């Protein structure tokens, strides 16, 4: 999956055909939803620029990740950030290699065990998933939700009696989990104990009346119990919930009928964020090891990658914000950091942008502006505990 983008190479015939095909697909989607051709042209150009900018960041990130994994193979943050990158690149095998490396150096790390189990499960390696979730439970016995995960893997392995045994024990300790009862119901259905399955699905809907597939499986259970009227009642409720779901994907068509491209925005957000944080972490590790030249080289090349990505697509709020974060965290070029995040806010007024704007003002000793920006971040994301803590701390300092 190590695909790199060369932005200055002339397009070959194969690439040209691919671009033409991509544009044709967008036009077909637009025509299907009666979207004006002008909207399609604008979105196509925007996506192309965004894809190129993402390519610049991805190419640099793949190099940085591998260099830091080689030089600091035991560092948990380097491992987690690299796994995050490879996950988004849809490279589960490299993810597993990195996590296995991490566990060799940190055998008692709960988070690494859980991540390995999730990846194994998603890859269909259910025995391996059970093994790693079991290791995670040995590290943190109170992580009751992992029993649900193991039970789900047991279902995929056809070990239904073990599903029942594990979840009956888990429910005695943690009785208000809709997912536990749903999985237990699945186990009882498989061993043909339909009355017990019905009790489980009843509990699912008692805990969460809108639980996905709850009414569907309760309806199936009533069919097994030869109660067709009850089965029909719950199947109709299920169909009603299903029909109430949106029929058009919101990430394809916006409220104003314009094409959306949230996928590439997520990619830019993740690539820029992981690259900035790996650079900050790597620079710190190199300096702590007395390798000043390596730290400077890492920062210089990362800075250049951010600059190149903004040359390609200068109006990317995620890149501007994370580039600003890099400067702030490295305590350098603070005027440039402020300029970048002010542009990010101008492009998109989001809580995250205001949070980094607050940090930029604070680093420049503009405390009143910092407090105002932080207040805006809290207003836009009132449930963010971290934002609120920072805001309260800043308020206390401002009144001293």
N, C-alpha and C positions, 0 to 999 in steps of 0.2 A: 504493500500500500504506500510505499515511499514514492509518490508521484510528485515530481517537481515541475514548476511552471517557468518557462523561459520567455519572458515578456518582450524580449528584443529580437527574438528569432523570427524570420519570415515564416508565414504559415505555409505548410506543405499541403498537398492535395487532400490527404486524409483529414487533416485538421479543418481545412476549409469546408469540406463536406459536412463534418460534424457541426460546425458553427451554423451552416445553412440549415441543417436539420433541426438544431436547437431553436433557431428563430422561427422555423416553420411550425414547430410544435406550439410555441407561444401564440402564434397567429391563430392556429386551430382552436386553442383554448379560448382565446378572445372572441372568436366568431361564435363559439358554442354558447357563450354567455352574453353575446351582443355588446361587447366592449369596443369602444371606438378605436380605430387603427392608430390614431395619434397616441392614445394611452399605451398601447402595446409597444410602439416604437420607443417611447420614453423609458418604459420599464425594461425592455430588452437591452437598451444601451446602459441603463443603470446597473442591471444584473451583471452585464459583461465587465464593467469597470470594477464592480464589487468582487467578482470572481478573480479578476487579475490581482486586486489588492490582497485578497485572501491568499492567493498563490504566493505572493512575496513573503507574507508572514509565515505561511506554512513551511516554505523552503528553509527559512532561517530557523524556525522553531524545531524542525526535525534535526538540524545540525546541533543546535544548543542542547536539546534533550539528550542526544546520544553522547555528546562530549561530557556533560555533567554526570550522566549515569556511569560513564567510564571513570571519571576522576573522583566521584563521590558516591560509590555504589551503595553505601549504607544510609544515605541521607533520606529521611522519610519524606520531606517536602519535595525534593527532587523526584522521588519515586511517584508520589501522588500526582504531581503536576504532569509528569510524563505520561502516566496512565490516562489522565484526563485527555491529553492530546491524542493519544493513540485510540482511545475510545471514540472520539469524534471523527477520527480517520477511518473508523470501522475496521480496525486491525486487532481483533481479539487475541490472536496468537502472540503478537508483540506485547500486548498488555499483560498476558499471563507470564511471559518471560521476565518482564520488568518486576511484576509482583513476586514471582518466585525468587528473584534476586533480592528483593526487599526482605522477604521472610528468612532468607539465609542469614542475613545480618540482624534481623529483628524478629526472632521466632515467636515472641510473645505479643506481637502487635495485632490487636483485635480488628482494626479497620482493614488491614491488608488481607486477613483471612476472609472477612466478609466480602470484600471486593472479588477475591479469587473465586469464592463460592458462586457469586452472582454471575460472573463471566462463564464459569463452567456450566451453570444451569442454562444460561442463554444459548450456549453452544451444544446443548443436549447431552452434556457429560454429567449425568445426574448422580452417579456414584461419587464422582470427584466433588460435586457440590455438597453432598451430604458430609463428606470427609472434612471439608474446610469449614462448613457451618458448625460441625461438631467441634473442631479446634477452636473456633470463635467462642462457642459456649463454654468450653473448658477455661478460656481466659476470662470470660464475663458470664458467669452462670445466671445472672439476673436478666439477661437479654432474652426475655420470654418470646419476643416476636420471631426469633430464629427457629423456634419449634414449628411455627407455621411454615417457614421456608423449607425446613427438612421434610415436613409432612407433604408439602406440594411435590417435592422431589420423589418421595415415596410413591405418590400417586402415579407419577410418570414412569416409575420403575415397576408398577403393578404390585407393590407391597402394601396392600390395602389394610390388612390386619394391623400392621405397624402404624399406619396413619391413625386408626382408631385408638390404639393404645397410647400413642404419643399425645394426641390432642385431648383425649379424656383426662389425662394427667395434667396437661397444661391448663385446661379450662378450670380445673379445681383451684388453681393458683391465680389465674388471670381470666375471670369469667365474662368480661364485657368486650370481647373482641368478635366483631361480625365475621371477620375473615377466618378466625379459628373455627367458628360454627359452620361456616360455608364449606371449608375443607373437610371438616368432620362429616358433614352431610354427604359430601362426595365419597368419602370412605365407606360410610354405611350403605350408600346406594350400590357401590361395587360389590359389597358382600351380601346384598339383597336384604338388608334389614331396613325396610322401607318406613316403618313406623318411627324408628329412631332417626332416620334421615329427615322425615317430616318435622320432628321436634327440633332438629338442628336448623332447618330452613325457617321455621317459625321464629326461632331465636334471632336468626340473621335479620329478619324484617322487623322484629321488635327493637333491636339495637339500632338498625339503620333501615328505615322504610324504603329508601331509594337505592338500596344496595344493588349493583348491576347483576343481572341474571337471577336475583333472589326469587321473584315471582315465577320466572321460567322453570327453575328447578323444583320449586314447590308444586307447580302444575304437573311436572313430570312425575313427581313422587305420588301425587294423588291418582295419576293414571295407573301407576303400579299397584296402588291400594284399591283400584277399581271404584274410584269415586269420580266419574267423568264430569259431573256438574261442578265440583270444586276445581277440578283440573282446568275446565274451560274458563272459570272465573279468573283464575290466576294467569292463564295464558293471555286473556284479553287485557288484563292489567299490564302484563309485560309488553304486549303489542302497543298499547297506548303510550307507555314510556318510550318505546323504540321510535314510534312515529313522531313523538314530541322533540326528538333530537334534531339538530340542524342538518338539512340535506346537502348543504354546500359547505365545503371546507373553508373556514375563515382565513386560513393562511394562503388561499388561492385568490379569493375574491374579497375585496374590501367593502366597507359599508357604502362607499360612493361608486361601486362598480368597477374600481380599478384593480388591476392585477397586483398581488402582493408577492413579496419574495423574502419572507421571514427566515427561510432556511439559510440563506447566505448571510443575513444579518446576525443570526446565531453563531455562524461560523466565524465571522469577523470578530464578534464579541469574545468568543472563546479563544481564538488564536492570539488576539492582541493581549487579552488578559493573562493567559498562561505564559506568553513570551515575556511580558514585562516582569511577571513575578519570578520566573526562572532566572531572568537576568539579575534581578535584585538578590535572590538567594545565592546564585552562583558567584556573583561578585563578592558577597560577604564571605562565602566559603573559601574562595581563592585568597582573599586578603588575610583571613585567619590562618591560612597555610603558608603565608609569606610569599604568595605568588601574585605580586602587584601587577606585573606585566599581563598575566592571563586575565586578571580582573578588568584591566583597562581595555584589553582587546575584546572581551565579551561585551562590555558596555558599548564600545565604539561600533561594533558590527550590528548590535541590536538597534542602536540609535539609527544607523543607516537604513536598516530594514523598515523601521517605522517611517522614516522620511520618504523612502521609495514608495511605500504603500500609499502615503498621502499625496504623492505626485500623481500616482495612477488614479486615485479616487479621493480628491481633497475634501469631500463633504461627508465623510464617514464619522459619525459622532462617537462610535465605539473606539475607533483607532485614536481619535483626538483625546478622548478621556484616558485611555490606558497609556498613551505616550506621555501625557501629563503626569499620570501616576508614577511612571518610571523616573522622570526627572525629580519629582518630589521625594520619592523613596531614596534616590541616590543623593539627594541634597545638592543638586546642581541645576544650573540654568533655570532658576525659579521664575524669572520673567517669562521665559518661553513656556514653562509649565502653566503659568496663569493664562497666557494667551491661548494655548491649546484647549484648556478646559472651558474657558469663556466661549470659545467657538463651539465646543461640544454642547454647551447649554443653549447657545443660539440655534443650533441645529435640532436639538431635542431637549425639552425641559423634563428631565427625569430625575428621580430621587438619587440615583447613583451619580449622575452628572453633578448635581448640586453638592453631594457629599465630597466628591473630589475637588470641586470648586472651593468648598470650605477649607479643605486641607491646603490648597494652593494659597489662599488668602492667609491662613494661619501661619504657613511657612514663611510668608513675606511680612509677617508681623502686622497684618491688617485685621486685627481681631474683631472689630465691629462688622466688617464685611463677612468675615469667617462665620460669626455667629448667625448673621442673617441668612447666609447660604445654608447653614446647617439646619436652621429653623424651617427653611423651605423643603429640605430633604425629608425632615420628619413629617411635615404636612402632607407630602406626596406619598409617603410610605409609613403611615402611623403604626403599623404592626412590626416594624423593624426595631427589635430591641437594641441592637448595636448602635443604630443611628440615635435612638433616644438617649442612650447612656452617654454617648459623646456629646450630644446637645446639652444634657443636664450638667455634665462636667464643665463644658465651656461657659454655661450661664453662671455657675458658681464662681469660676475664675474671674469672670467679667465684673462681678459685684464686689470683689475684694478691694 
